[in-house]
Amino acid sequence: MARFLSRSTRQLIGSQYVLQPQQHVVPVRSFAKEASPKALKGDEMLKGIFLDVKKKFETAVGVLRKEKITIDPEDPAAVDQYAKVMKTVREKADLFSESQRIQFTIKSRTDGIQDARSYLLVLKDIRLKRGLSDELGAEGMMMDALEKVEKEIKKPLMRNDKKGMALLTEEFNKINQKLGIRKEDLPKYEEQLEKKIAKAQLEELKKEALEAMETQKKREEFADEEMPDVKSLDIRNML
């Protein structure tokens, strides 16, 4: 339970910094001796951030106190319920979903990149670091499409080249059509991603619960105790 709440705290704090990145920059000069009023203002800003994160955390815990979570990653119904609970947490605590977090990461990391090749390489790096698989092989197809366009225009493709980018977009549309990916299906893909994440998180919770019980059972006073089924645990009782 402690680990679960610790992860929740990290997510809440991380989301806070994602949601309001510009408000967290405190210039070094604010802490200089001759700038006491600004330092106080900086302190107030940090206090505001702390209170906002605290409010989000309490909101999240408030949802978890009411919603039943069954730690059974192999049960589709349990996974769906957990994903639903976490969606409620995000909505009430005003947090990013995973897809929104990815979109923000892409926007922040690609801002200022001028050529299309570097842009695609950054997308690949983001995917790898977030542990997302490219099961359809779309990345390779996208790089092939870029090679084709650059061969046609006989120079590296820059993102401000409207004609060249239009050619690349056309090639990407062909790839999407070949893979059966439609823009109107994006909400469905987002839901599938959230369910995969929910299942992975339930698997981690199950693993940690079993490890905790195994550790407890090694203590002499619990040697004769039978370990309960993880599915029977109710997180609400531990909050």
C-alpha contacts under 8 A as a table, 3 or more apart, distances in Angstrom:
res1	aa1	res2	aa2	distance
1	M	4	F	4.94
1	M	5	L	6.24
1	M	235	I	7.32
1	M	238	M	6.90
1	M	239	L	7.96
2	A	5	L	5.25
2	A	6	S	6.04
3	R	6	S	4.88
3	R	7	R	6.18
4	F	7	R	5.29
4	F	8	S	6.28
4	F	205	L	7.41
5	L	8	S	4.84
5	L	9	T	6.09
6	S	9	T	5.09
6	S	10	R	6.32
7	R	10	R	5.10
7	R	11	Q	6.18
8	S	11	Q	5.07
8	S	12	L	6.11
8	S	57	F	7.69
9	T	12	L	5.06
9	T	13	I	6.09
9	T	57	F	6.60
10	R	13	I	5.19
10	R	14	G	5.88
11	Q	14	G	5.02
11	Q	15	S	5.90
12	L	15	S	5.09
12	L	16	Q	6.13
12	L	53	V	6.62
12	L	56	K	6.87
12	L	57	F	6.50
12	L	95	L	7.27
13	I	16	Q	5.03
13	I	17	Y	6.45
13	I	53	V	6.18
14	G	17	Y	5.29
14	G	18	V	6.30
15	S	18	V	4.90
15	S	19	L	5.98
15	S	95	L	6.00
15	S	96	F	6.50
16	Q	19	L	5.15
16	Q	20	Q	6.28
16	Q	53	V	6.73
16	Q	95	L	7.63
17	Y	20	Q	5.49
17	Y	21	P	5.23
17	Y	24	H	7.37
18	V	21	P	5.58
18	V	101	R	7.90
18	V	104	F	7.76
19	L	95	L	7.89
19	L	96	F	7.86
20	Q	23	Q	5.67
20	Q	24	H	7.16
21	P	24	H	5.78
21	P	25	V	7.56
22	Q	25	V	5.97
24	H	45	M	7.89
24	H	46	L	7.80
26	V	30	S	6.90
26	V	42	G	6.50
27	P	30	S	5.54
27	P	31	F	7.85
28	V	31	F	5.79
28	V	32	A	7.22
29	R	32	A	5.14
29	R	35	A	7.10
30	S	35	A	5.80
30	S	36	S	7.39
30	S	38	K	5.09
30	S	39	A	4.88
30	S	42	G	7.03
31	F	35	A	6.49
31	F	36	S	7.09
31	F	38	K	7.36
31	F	39	A	5.13
32	A	35	A	5.35
32	A	36	S	7.20
32	A	39	A	7.74
33	K	36	S	6.15
35	A	38	K	5.50
35	A	39	A	6.35
36	S	39	A	5.00
36	S	40	L	6.28
37	P	40	L	5.14
37	P	41	K	6.29
38	K	41	K	4.87
38	K	42	G	6.12
39	A	42	G	4.88
39	A	43	D	6.18
40	L	43	D	4.93
40	L	44	E	6.23
41	K	44	E	5.06
41	K	45	M	6.25
42	G	45	M	4.99
42	G	46	L	6.27
43	D	46	L	5.13
43	D	47	K	6.11
44	E	47	K	4.95
44	E	48	G	6.10
45	M	48	G	4.99
45	M	49	I	6.30
46	L	49	I	5.02
46	L	50	F	6.20
47	K	50	F	5.08
47	K	51	L	6.19
48	G	51	L	5.18
48	G	52	D	6.10
49	I	52	D	5.10
49	I	53	V	6.16
50	F	53	V	5.21
50	F	54	K	6.01
51	L	54	K	4.92
51	L	55	K	6.06
52	D	55	K	5.08
52	D	56	K	6.29
53	V	56	K	5.08
53	V	57	F	6.09
54	K	57	F	5.09
54	K	58	E	6.12
55	K	58	E	5.18
55	K	59	T	6.11
55	K	93	A	7.99
56	K	59	T	5.03
56	K	60	A	6.21
56	K	93	A	4.87
56	K	94	D	7.52
57	F	60	A	5.08
57	F	61	V	6.22
57	F	93	A	7.47
58	E	61	V	5.10
58	E	62	G	5.96
59	T	62	G	4.99
59	T	63	V	6.48
59	T	89	V	7.45
59	T	92	K	6.85
59	T	93	A	5.74
60	A	63	V	5.28
60	A	64	L	6.41
60	A	89	V	5.17
60	A	90	R	7.73
60	A	92	K	7.46
60	A	93	A	6.15
61	V	64	L	4.93
61	V	65	R	6.11
61	V	239	L	7.96
62	G	65	R	5.23
62	G	66	K	6.86
63	V	66	K	5.45
63	V	67	E	6.25
63	V	85	V	7.64
63	V	88	T	7.44
63	V	89	V	6.23
64	L	67	E	5.32
64	L	68	K	7.58
64	L	85	V	7.56
64	L	89	V	7.88
64	L	235	I	7.91
64	L	236	R	6.72
65	R	235	I	7.89
65	R	236	R	4.99
65	R	239	L	6.70
66	K	236	R	7.10
67	E	85	V	6.65
67	E	236	R	7.75
68	K	234	D	7.15
68	K	235	I	7.68
68	K	236	R	7.25
69	I	78	A	7.25
69	I	81	Q	7.04
69	I	82	Y	5.90
69	I	85	V	7.90
69	I	234	D	6.90
69	I	235	I	6.92
70	T	78	A	5.67
70	T	82	Y	7.53
70	T	231	K	5.68
70	T	232	S	7.47
70	T	233	L	7.44
70	T	234	D	7.24
71	I	78	A	7.20
71	I	202	L	5.83
71	I	203	E	7.84
71	I	205	L	7.00
71	I	206	K	6.08
71	I	230	V	6.35
71	I	231	K	5.09
71	I	233	L	7.43
72	D	75	D	5.61
72	D	78	A	6.07
72	D	79	V	7.37
72	D	202	L	6.69
72	D	203	E	7.59
72	D	206	K	7.33
72	D	230	V	7.64
72	D	231	K	5.82
73	P	76	P	7.28
73	P	78	A	6.81
73	P	79	V	5.99
73	P	199	K	5.31
73	P	200	A	7.56
73	P	202	L	5.31
73	P	203	E	5.55
73	P	206	K	7.93
74	E	78	A	7.96
74	E	79	V	7.80
75	D	78	A	5.26
75	D	79	V	6.37
76	P	79	V	5.03
76	P	80	D	6.08
77	A	80	D	5.08
77	A	81	Q	6.14
78	A	81	Q	5.08
78	A	82	Y	6.11
79	V	82	Y	5.12
79	V	83	A	6.10
79	V	195	K	6.76
79	V	198	A	6.13
79	V	199	K	5.62
79	V	202	L	7.49
80	D	83	A	5.13
80	D	84	K	6.12
80	D	195	K	6.72
80	D	198	A	7.87
81	Q	84	K	4.98
81	Q	85	V	6.20
82	Y	85	V	5.06
82	Y	86	M	6.22
82	Y	198	A	6.36
82	Y	202	L	7.98
83	A	86	M	5.19
83	A	87	K	6.11
83	A	194	E	6.61
83	A	195	K	5.90
83	A	198	A	5.30
84	K	87	K	5.07
84	K	88	T	6.28
85	V	88	T	5.08
85	V	89	V	6.29
86	M	89	V	4.87
86	M	90	R	6.23
87	K	90	R	5.10
87	K	91	E	6.17
87	K	97	S	7.71
88	T	91	E	5.13
88	T	92	K	6.06
89	V	92	K	5.38
89	V	93	A	5.82
89	V	95	L	7.90
90	R	93	A	5.25
90	R	94	D	5.49
90	R	95	L	4.59
90	R	96	F	6.57
90	R	97	S	6.88
91	E	94	D	5.10
91	E	95	L	6.49
92	K	95	L	7.96
96	F	99	S	7.86
96	F	100	Q	5.52
96	F	101	R	5.70
97	S	100	Q	5.12
97	S	101	R	6.09
98	E	101	R	4.97
98	E	102	I	6.18
98	E	193	L	7.91
98	E	194	E	7.00
99	S	102	I	5.01
99	S	103	Q	6.14
99	S	190	E	6.43
99	S	193	L	7.95
100	Q	103	Q	4.99
100	Q	104	F	6.15
101	R	104	F	5.13
101	R	105	T	6.17
102	I	105	T	5.00
102	I	106	I	6.12
103	Q	106	I	5.14
103	Q	107	K	6.17
104	F	107	K	5.11
104	F	108	S	6.09
105	T	108	S	5.25
105	T	109	R	5.94
105	T	126	I	7.81
106	I	109	R	5.33
106	I	110	T	5.85
106	I	123	L	6.88
106	I	126	I	7.48
107	K	110	T	5.46
107	K	111	D	5.92
108	S	111	D	5.50
109	R	122	V	7.50
110	T	113	I	5.39
110	T	119	Y	6.21
110	T	122	V	7.09
113	I	116	A	7.94
113	I	118	S	6.92
113	I	119	Y	6.36
114	Q	118	S	7.84
114	Q	119	Y	7.83
114	Q	158	M	5.73
114	Q	159	R	5.54
114	Q	160	N	7.30
115	D	118	S	5.77
115	D	119	Y	6.52
115	D	156	P	7.25
115	D	157	L	5.88
115	D	158	M	4.15
115	D	159	R	5.38
116	A	119	Y	5.00
116	A	120	L	6.31
116	A	146	L	7.84
116	A	157	L	5.75
116	A	158	M	5.66
116	A	159	R	5.64
117	R	120	L	5.25
117	R	121	L	6.29
117	R	143	M	7.78
117	R	146	L	7.42
117	R	157	L	7.45
118	S	121	L	5.02
118	S	122	V	6.20
119	Y	122	V	5.23
119	Y	123	L	6.41
120	L	123	L	5.01
120	L	124	K	6.36
120	L	143	M	7.61
121	L	124	K	5.06
121	L	125	D	6.27
122	V	125	D	4.98
122	V	126	I	6.17
123	L	126	I	5.15
123	L	127	R	6.22
124	K	127	R	5.09
124	K	128	L	6.23
124	K	139	E	7.39
125	D	128	L	5.19
125	D	129	K	6.14
126	I	129	K	5.23
126	I	130	R	6.15
127	R	130	R	5.29
127	R	131	G	6.25
127	R	132	L	5.22
127	R	133	S	7.31
128	L	131	G	5.10
128	L	132	L	6.03
128	L	133	S	7.48
129	K	132	L	7.76
134	D	137	G	5.44
134	D	138	A	6.62
134	D	139	E	7.18
135	E	138	A	7.89
136	L	179	L	7.46
137	G	140	G	5.75
137	G	141	M	6.72
138	A	141	M	5.10
138	A	142	M	6.13
138	A	175	I	7.66
139	E	142	M	5.05
139	E	143	M	6.28
140	G	143	M	5.20
140	G	144	D	6.18
141	M	144	D	5.01
141	M	145	A	6.14
141	M	175	I	7.08
142	M	145	A	5.00
142	M	146	L	6.25
142	M	172	F	6.68
142	M	175	I	7.69
143	M	146	L	4.98
143	M	147	E	6.19
144	D	147	E	5.03
144	D	148	K	6.25
145	A	148	K	5.06
145	A	149	V	6.31
145	A	168	L	6.73
145	A	171	E	5.98
145	A	172	F	7.20
146	L	149	V	5.14
146	L	150	E	6.05
146	L	157	L	7.87
146	L	168	L	6.45
147	E	150	E	5.19
147	E	151	K	6.02
148	K	151	K	5.16
148	K	152	E	6.24
149	V	152	E	4.97
149	V	153	I	6.21
149	V	157	L	7.68
149	V	164	G	7.10
149	V	167	L	6.68
149	V	168	L	6.30
150	E	153	I	5.16
150	E	154	K	5.53
150	E	155	K	5.53
150	E	156	P	5.63
150	E	157	L	5.90
151	K	154	K	4.91
151	K	155	K	7.02
153	I	157	L	7.91
153	I	164	G	7.24
157	L	161	D	7.01
157	L	164	G	6.50
157	L	165	M	7.49
158	M	161	D	5.40
158	M	164	G	7.74
158	M	165	M	7.77
159	R	162	K	7.38
159	R	165	M	6.48
160	N	165	M	7.71
161	D	164	G	5.33
161	D	165	M	5.94
162	K	165	M	5.15
162	K	166	A	6.01
163	K	166	A	5.14
163	K	167	L	6.48
164	G	167	L	5.13
164	G	168	L	6.38
165	M	168	L	4.91
165	M	169	T	6.00
166	A	169	T	5.04
166	A	170	E	6.17
167	L	170	E	5.11
167	L	171	E	6.40
168	L	171	E	5.02
168	L	172	F	6.16
169	T	172	F	4.93
169	T	173	N	6.13
170	E	173	N	5.10
170	E	174	K	6.48
171	E	174	K	5.10
171	E	175	I	6.44
172	F	175	I	4.95
172	F	176	N	6.21
173	N	176	N	5.06
173	N	177	Q	6.14
174	K	177	Q	5.06
174	K	178	K	6.13
175	I	178	K	5.01
175	I	179	L	6.15
176	N	179	L	5.11
176	N	180	G	5.89
176	N	181	I	4.84
176	N	182	R	6.86
177	Q	180	G	4.99
177	Q	181	I	6.03
177	Q	182	R	7.34
178	K	181	I	7.75
181	I	185	D	7.22
182	R	185	D	5.35
182	R	186	L	7.10
183	K	186	L	5.52
184	E	187	P	7.31
185	D	188	K	5.31
185	D	189	Y	6.54
186	L	189	Y	5.03
186	L	190	E	6.18
187	P	190	E	5.01
187	P	191	E	6.24
188	K	191	E	5.11
188	K	192	Q	6.28
189	Y	192	Q	5.03
189	Y	193	L	6.22
190	E	193	L	5.08
190	E	194	E	6.29
191	E	194	E	5.12
191	E	195	K	6.27
192	Q	195	K	5.14
192	Q	196	K	6.31
193	L	196	K	5.13
193	L	197	I	6.28
194	E	197	I	5.06
194	E	198	A	6.04
195	K	198	A	4.86
195	K	199	K	6.13
196	K	199	K	5.20
196	K	200	A	6.26
197	I	200	A	5.08
197	I	201	Q	6.15
198	A	201	Q	5.15
198	A	202	L	6.20
199	K	202	L	5.10
199	K	203	E	6.18
200	A	203	E	5.07
200	A	204	E	6.33
201	Q	204	E	5.05
201	Q	205	L	6.20
202	L	205	L	4.96
202	L	206	K	6.07
203	E	206	K	5.12
203	E	207	K	6.17
204	E	207	K	5.08
204	E	208	E	6.17
205	L	208	E	5.20
205	L	209	A	6.03
206	K	209	A	5.11
206	K	210	L	6.19
206	K	230	V	6.66
207	K	210	L	5.28
207	K	211	E	6.22
208	E	211	E	5.02
208	E	212	A	6.07
209	A	212	A	5.12
209	A	213	M	6.26
209	A	230	V	7.00
210	L	213	M	5.14
210	L	214	E	6.09
210	L	230	V	7.26
211	E	214	E	5.10
211	E	215	T	6.19
212	A	215	T	5.17
212	A	216	Q	6.21
213	M	216	Q	4.95
213	M	217	K	6.05
213	M	227	M	6.79
214	E	217	K	5.12
214	E	218	K	6.61
215	T	218	K	5.45
215	T	219	R	7.36
216	Q	219	R	5.63
216	Q	222	F	6.78
217	K	220	E	7.48
217	K	222	F	5.15
217	K	223	A	5.34
217	K	225	E	7.24
217	K	227	M	7.87
218	K	222	F	7.09
218	K	223	A	6.30
219	R	222	F	5.60
219	R	223	A	6.30
220	E	223	A	5.16
221	E	224	D	7.57
222	F	225	E	5.16
228	P	232	S	6.95
228	P	233	L	7.79
229	D	232	S	5.45
229	D	233	L	7.28
230	V	233	L	5.48
234	D	237	N	5.76
234	D	238	M	7.38
235	I	238	M	5.25
235	I	239	L	6.65
236	R	239	L	5.35
